[in-house]
């Protein structure tokens, strides 16, 4: 699995004019799945997201996690994280899991995030045309891949 995290002051997802998820201070989590991702990939990534220290402590050092600061998570499915631009100018999505595989993986990832955070995690709508609004705080944007574990 791959995620792109953005530390936000607030963020929301709108589908067909209706807000489906919104948070205040926290992390906006764009998540994509490959067909061969495992439960271990999912659980490792959920722990990493919740424990990642990207919020400042009293000394101004990024030393606190979203859980430490009482922040929220907003999860948005995004197959485009698996885009390949190797050949030509049109991205290929062949690295992304097909929707019938990706949807249950994303749902399980959101459940794992909620379990790690200790409260529900709002989301967008899988497969929908979503409008994502956010104020990136910092800016702080981090990409994590469960396969490289960097």
HELIX and SHEET records of a PDB file:
HELIX    1   1 UNK A   39  UNK A   51  1                                  13    
HELIX    2   2 UNK A   79  UNK A   82  5                                   4    
HELIX    3   3 UNK A   99  UNK A  117  1                                  19    
SHEET    1   A 5 UNK A  18  UNK A  23  0                                        
SHEET    2   A 5 UNK A   2  UNK A  15 -1                                        
SHEET    3   A 5 UNK A  26  UNK A  32 -1                                        
SHEET    4   A 5 UNK A  72  UNK A  77  1                                        
SHEET    5   A 5 UNK A 122  UNK A 123  1                                        
SHEET    1   B 3 UNK A  18  UNK A  23  0                                        
SHEET    2   B 3 UNK A   2  UNK A  15 -1                                        
SHEET    3   B 3 UNK A 131  UNK A 145 -1                                        
SHEET    1   C 2 UNK A  55  UNK A  56  0                                        
SHEET    2   C 2 UNK A  62  UNK A  64 -1                                        
END                                                                             
